[in-house]
Amino acid sequence: MSKIFKVVTSLYANTFAKVDAKGQGISKVNTLLMGSFVKLLNQEINGWQQISAFSQESWIRNTDIGENPALKCFYVDVGQGDGALLEVGNDQDGLKIIIDGGPNDNLSRYLSNWQYKYYFKYNKKVHIDYIFVSHFDKDHYQGLIDIINDDHYTIGTIYHNGIAKFNKEKENYPKDKYNSALGEITGEGDARYLVTSFDNVIDFRALKETGMQDLMQKFLSSVNNAFASGRLGNFTRLDHTSPKITKTINNKEFRIEILGPVTSIKDGKVAFKFFDDYSHTINGHSLVLKIVYGNRSFLFGGDLNVPSEDHLLQHYGDENPFEVDVAKSCHHGASEFTLDFMEKLNPFATVISSGDNETYSHPRADAIGCAGKYSKSLRPLVFSTELARSYASSDKIRYGMINLRCDGERIIMAQMKEVISDGKVWDLYDHNFFETNP
């Protein structure tokens, strides 16, 4: 890390406009969360350091800053959809990860106008190590197209679940080969399987000639462009047999476990169990990611539903790889969940990502209630991007992003207050909420 930059290592740190002769901060300016970068300025007085952070000059205690960036997760408010950014470590040996991109440009605008504004201002490249597409529904991947097309970004690997969507009305849809909007489905009754999938970009390109949906073709074009310009390294399908992604960061293990989709092999082909209908099948075979940093863990499960959760629980049997400290609620807080799966998750906190003006009534009351009931905490936390969103006027939105920070042991979560005054920016929930016996 540059000598002129440090990060907040306390759970949170108050900054002040000035420091008096007794070493007391005067006139609170801001509250910075663990992992926030600060630029060191020239003055240091009585254990305080002058800094610049978020376009403001202020003073911070030396004991609140250090060298090692924490894990940061930004559950971005993308409306009716999912989109998250994770950062852990620094630019030299850390990782930047995107999990889903929402249905619009909210994530792209957040990255360019806020998180990576410095890079864009000075025309520097931003390297995203991994992009995970949980599944190819519009509200999870359309927003990634602008990011993949943007020359400011280089990308290590785009991971996906391998299930495409087709338009049966297109002239080139192979009616003699495919019998559904997801491709070829074989078997009967409860033993039906989807056997059309793609592993890599070559397979993906081949499917373009078989009536793939227009939005998927647009996504494929962005992937092709990124490959052609040398900005994308790999495009790879994942399932429960895929190896864990592991790295040591800040002397702690960082690990991504792929718990789903759980696939089979039928006639030499990768096969996905067919769940009730096409929507349940593509949603139910979302990527299920368990992210572990140090002694803490986080789950991202896309749009899992009742039949797919039953399928996962049956596969893992007496094992329980699903228990985590913080869970991103599957399917935007829909009623499509099983109590058995909720009980297995058993988190301290749940984050629900959903939008206004939609017909699904997300988040559902029972999803919110059960997220609290099936928690290991005496005071369960349920965050909602939609509930955190507010309107200063009819045309000014304060988006409802949920922040998480973790150093491998301690966790703090926060959402921005609707009205900010006296430097009080955050509604904070510190590590005491993430202990079984606080």
N, C-alpha and C positions, 0 to 999 in steps of 0.2 A: 504494500500500500504506500502511496505517496506520503512523504513526511508532512505535507501540508494538509492532509486529510486524516481524520479519525472517525470512529463510529461510536454511537452511544452504546455502552455496555450495561448500564443499569436497565431495569425493566422500563423505566421512563425517566426523563430528566427535565426539570423546569429550567428555562432560560430567562434571563433578566436584562433589562435595559442598561443597568449599571450596578456597580458593587461599591458599598460604602467602606469606610476605614476599618470597620469591625469585621469585614469579610461577609457581610450579609447582602443577598441579592435584593434589588429594589426595582419595582415596576415589572411584573411578570410579562414576558413577551410571548412565550410559546411553551408547549410541552412536546418534547421529542421522544418518540418511541424507540425502544431497543433496536439497534441495527441501522438507525438513521445516520447517514453520512454528514459530517460537518467539516467545514473548511476552517483551518486555524488561521487567525489573524495575528497581528504583531504583538499584542499586549497580553501579559499574564500578571495577575495581582492576587496575593493572599490565597493561593490555591484555586483561583478562578482563571479560566482561559477565555479570551475573546474569540468569537467564532462568527461565521456566516453560514446560515442554514435557511433554506426555503426563502431566499431573497431578503433575509432579515439579519442584521447584525445584532449580536447579543452576547451575554456572558453565561458560561456553564462551568460547573465544578469540575476540576481535573479528575476527580474520582468517578465521574459519570461517563468518561470517554476512554477508549482503548483502541486496540488494533484489530480484533477479530469480529467480523460481521456475523450477526445471528442469521438464522433462517427467517426469511420474511415471506409471508403469503398474503397476496392481495386478492381477495374475492371481489372481483370488479363487478359493479352493477351494470349488467348488459341488458337489463330488461328481462323479458321472458326468454331466458336461456341461461347458459353457464359460460363463465370465462374467468380464469384465474391465472395469475402470474406468481411464480415462486422464484426467489433468489436465495442462494446460500453461499457464504464465503465471498471472496473478492473477485475482481476481474481476472486475476492471474490463475487462481486454482479453484475457483468456485463454479457454480452452475446457475444458468438462467433457464427457466422452464415455463412453458405455457401449457395449460390444460384447458382445452376447448376455447372457442373464440366468440360465442354468442351469435345472434342473428343480424348484427348491425355493426357500425363502426365505433361503438363505444370503447371497446378494448384498444383498437388501433389509435383512437384519439387520446386515450389515457396514456398510452406508451409514448406517443410523439409529443404531446403537449405537457406532460408532467414527468413521468418516470424517467424517460430518456430524452428530455428536452435539451439537456446539455449536449448530448451526442448529435442530435439533429441540428442544433444551432451551429456547431462547429464541423458539421458534415463528417462525423465519425461513424464508423460501423458499430452496430450493436449485434453481438453474437448470441443467438438463442440456441442453447445446446440441444434441447428437446422440445418438440411440440407434440402433444398427445391429443388426438382426435378421438373422443370416447366412442362416437358413432356418427354416421353421416345423416343426421337430421339437421335441418337448416339452423335451428336455434343453438346448435353446438359448434357448427363449423363455418357458416357463411362469413362471419367476421374475420376468419383467418385469411381469407383470400387477399384482402388489402395488405395484410402484414407480409404474407409470402411474396407478393408482387413488389413490395417496397425495397428499393435498392439499398436503403439504410441497414437492412438486416441480412446477416448470414445465419444459416441454420444448420445445425449438425444433423439431426434426424427427425423426420416426421413419423410418428408411430400412429397406427390405426387398428381397427378391429377387422378389416378385410371384407366387410359386407357393403356391396354397392346397391344402388337403387335405380330401377329402370322405368322407362315410360312405355307401356304396352301399346300406346297409340302411335309410336314412331314407326316409320316404314322399315327401318333396319332392326326392329325388335325381332329376335329369332323365335317365332311362335312354335317352330318345330322342335326347339331345344329347351326353351325356358317356359315354365308354366306358372310364373308368378312375377310380381313386381320386384322381387329380390333375386330372381334367377330360377335355377332348377331346384325343385323340391321333390324328394323321393320318399317312398315308404307310405304307410297308411296309419290313420288314427294317432295314437300317442307315440308312434315310432316314425314320425315324419322328420326329415332332416333337410336343411338347406345345404347344397353342395356346390354352389357357385360363390367363389370368393377370389380375392387377389392378395398376393403376398407383397409384391414390389411394384415399382413404377412400370415395368415392362408388362406385367399382368394387367395393371390398371389401364394402360394405353390400349391393350387389346380389347378390353371391355367397352371402350369408347365406340367401337364399331357395332355394338349390339344394343343400341337404343338406350344408353345411359341417360339419366335425367339431366336437364340442361344445367342445373346448378352444380352437379357433380362434374360435368364436362368443363365448366368454368373453373372449378377447383383444380381439375387435372391440368388445365392450361397454365394456371399459376405455378403448379409443381413443375411442369415442363420448362417454363421460363426460368424458374429458380435453378434448375439443373443446368440449363443451357448457359446461364451466366456464371456458373460456378459458385452460386450462393447456397446451394443445398447439397448436403453430403449423401444422405440415405433416406429411403422411404420404405418402411418396414411394418409388416403385420405382427401383432402380438396376441398371444393367448396364454392360458394358464401354464403351458409347458415352456414358455420363454424364460430365459435366465434372468435373475435379478440384476438390476443395474446398481453397482456399488462404487463408492468413492470415499476416501478419507478427507474430510474438510474440517479445519480447525481442530485437528487431532480427535475428531469424532467420526463414527461411521455414518455416512449418508446412504440410504438404500431405498430403491423403488422395487417393490414386489408386485408382480402381475398376477392377481388372483382370479381374473376373468377377462374375457369369456372362457368358460370351460367347453372345450371342443371335443369332437370324436373323430375317428377315421372310418369312413364308409367307402368301400371299393377303391381304396387307395387315395381318397380325397379328404381334405379337411371338411368336417361336417358340423353344422350348427343345429342343435335341436330346435324344431319348429314349435313356437309358443303361441297357441291359440289363433293368432292372425299375424299379418305382416308387421304391424306396428309393434306388437309385443315382442316379436322376434328381433327386429333391429334394435329396439330399445334394450331388450333383455340381454343382448350380447354386447353391451357396452364394455369398454375397458374398465376394469376395476383395479384401481391402483392404491396400494398401501405404501405410504412414504414414511420412512423412519429416519429420525435424526437424533443421534445419541440415544437417550432413553424415552423419547417421545415419538408419537405416531399419529398419522393423519390419513383419512380415507377419502378417495374420490371415486364415485361409483356410477357416474353418468345417469342414465335413466332406467335403472333396474326397476323391476315390477314383481308382482306376486309370483307368476310361474318361474321367472328367472331366479328369484331369491330361493325358491324351493329347490331349483336345480343346483344352485351353488351349495346350499346346505346339505343336500343329498351327496354331492360329490365329496365335500370335505368331512362329512360324517362327524366323528367325535372331536376333530380338530376345530379350533376356532382362530383362524388367522385374521378375523374381521374386527376384533376388539381394538379400539384406538382411543386416543385422547380427544381428537376433534374429527368430526365427520361432516363432509359436505352432503347435505340431504339429497337423496336420489330423487330424480324426476321433479325437482322444483317444489317439493312439499306436497306432492299428490297423495291421494289415498291409496295408491298402488304399492302397498308394502305389506310385509308379514310381520306379525309380532315376534315370531321366532328370530327373524333377521335383526329386528330392532334390538332385541335382547342380547344378541351376539355382539352388536356394535358397542353398546354400553359406553358411550363417550362421556366426557365432561361437558362438551359443547357441540352444538350442531349449527351449521350455516345453511340457510335456505336462500337460493337464488331464483327470483321470479319477477314478473312484470305486471304493470297495470294494464287495464283495458284489454284483457284477454278472457276467453270463455271458459277457462279451466278452473277458475276460482282458487288459484294457487296463491299462497300456501293454504291447504285445507286445515280446518280446525283440528281434525283427529291427528294429522301429521305433526302439528305443533305440539299438541298435548302428549302424544306418544314420545316425541323427541325428548320432552322433559321427564316423562315417566320412566323411560328405559335409559337411565343415565346413572353412572356411578357416583355422581355428585349429590351432595345434600342440597345444593342450590344450583340446579342445572341451568346452563346457558343455551338459549336458542336465539340466534341472530338471523335477521332477514334483510337482504339487500333492498327489498321493496318497502319494508317498514322503516328502514333507515333513510330512505329517500325522502326529500322534502322539497317544497316549492316556495321560494322567496317571493315570487310573483307568478303570473300566468305564463311567463316565457322564460323564467330562470329556474333551473333545476339544480339542486344540490344532490349529486348522485350518492347512492347508499352503499359505498364500498365498505367491506368489513376487513379489518387489518388483523393479522396474526403475526406474532414474533416469538421465536423460541431459540434458546441457546443450547438446546439438547437436554436441559433439565427444567428450566423455568419457562413458563408460557405467559404471555399477556395478549389479550384480544381487545379490540377497540373499534368503535364507530364514531364518526365525526358528529358533534352536536349540531342540532338544527340552527341554533343561534350561538355565535362565538363572542365571548366578551372576556376582558381581563386576562387574555392569554389562555383561557380554558377552552381547549379545542376538542378534547376527546371525552367520550363516555368509556371509561377504562374498567377492565376486569383483569386483575393481576393473578399471580401464580397461586394465591390462596384458593381460587375457584377451581384449580386443577390438581388438587390433592384430595385423596380419599378421606383423610382426617385433618381438615384444615385447622 
